[in-house]
Amino acid sequence: MGVVVGLHDRRTGALIATGPEVPDGVSVFRTDAAGTLAVVCGDRCAAWEPATGRTLWQQGRDELPFVPRELVGTVVYGVRKDRGASGSTTPLALDARTRQVLSPVPPGVMVAMTS
């Protein structure tokens, strides 16, 4: 059983939108500056449009976990957790609407975190 994501108005507490079910709870939540696109993750990630509630994509259990660091426009920057016990990761830039890999982030390039 998972968690269904909901967005609430900070002032009133009113429910604005509901999103996809995240099987393992929510550990990461990122939205673009306009609030038109969101990426939410537990053990696996999903992207959705808060205005429509439409899920754009959701990772399956057989996929390597992706941890988003920042969502800029329609590009989500983050790391893919690689297989094995080494704890290694691969930095990636993904199209947040399609999940297509746009480019591996070059080694040594850090993606800035913002609040």
N, C-alpha and C positions, 0 to 999 in steps of 0.2 A: 504494500500500500504506500502511496506517495503523498506528495503535498501539491495542492493546486495553488498556483501563484495568483495573487490578487494585488492590484494597485489601488491605493486609497489616497484621497485628497488629504494633504497634511493638516489643513485648517479645520475641515469639517468631519473628516473620518469616513466620508462617503466612498463607497466602492466605485472606482472609475472603470476598471477593466479586470477581467480574469484571463489567465493565460494557461499554458500547458501544465499537465501534471508532471512533476519531477519525482522520479521513483525514490530517490534517496535523500530527500530534503534539499533545502536551498543553502548553498555555501557561497555562491558568487552571483551577483546580479548587476548587470550593466545596461544602461540605456544611452541612446545617442542624445545629443544636446537638445533636440526638438521633442524627444519623448515619443517618436514615431516607431522606434525599433528597440527591442529589448533582447538581451541574451541572458538566460538564467541557467545555472548549473548546480547540480548536486554532484553525484558521481559521474553523470553524463549531462550534456548540455542540450538546450533547445533555444531556438530563436522564434520570436513572435512579434506581431504588430499589436500593441496595446489598444489602438483605436478600434480595430475590428475583432480582436481576440484570435485572429488566424495564426496558427502555428506554421511557421515557414519551414522548419526542419527540426528533427530531434535525433540525437545520437542513439544508436542501438547498443545493447549490452556487449556485442561482439566487437565494437569499435574501441580504438585507443582513446582514453580520456583527453579532453581538451580543456584547458583552464584559461578563460579569457582574462586579459589584463586591462584592456581599454577598447571602447567602441567609439570610433571616429567616423562620422557619416555612416556609410554602409560597410565599413571595414572593421573587423574585429581582430585585434592583435592579441596573441597569447602564446601558450606553449602546449604542445602535445606531450603527454607522458608516455615515454617509450616503454616497450616491454623489457622485463628483466629486473633484477634486484638492484641495479646500479643507481636507480633514481634519476636517470638521465632524461632530459627533455629536448624537444625540438621546437624552436621559436617559429611561429607561422603567422601569416596574415591571411584571413579568410574573408570572402564576400559574405557578410552576415545574412543576406537574403537567400543565398543559394548554397552556402557552405563550401563553395569552390575555393581551392587553395589558390590565392593570387600570387603569393611569393613566399618562399622561405625567408625569414628575417636573417640577414647576414650575421655570422658569429661576432660577438662583441658589441652588437647594437642592442641597447637597452630600451625597452618600451616604458615610457614614463607612466607612473601611476598618478591618478588624480582622484580627489574625493568628490 
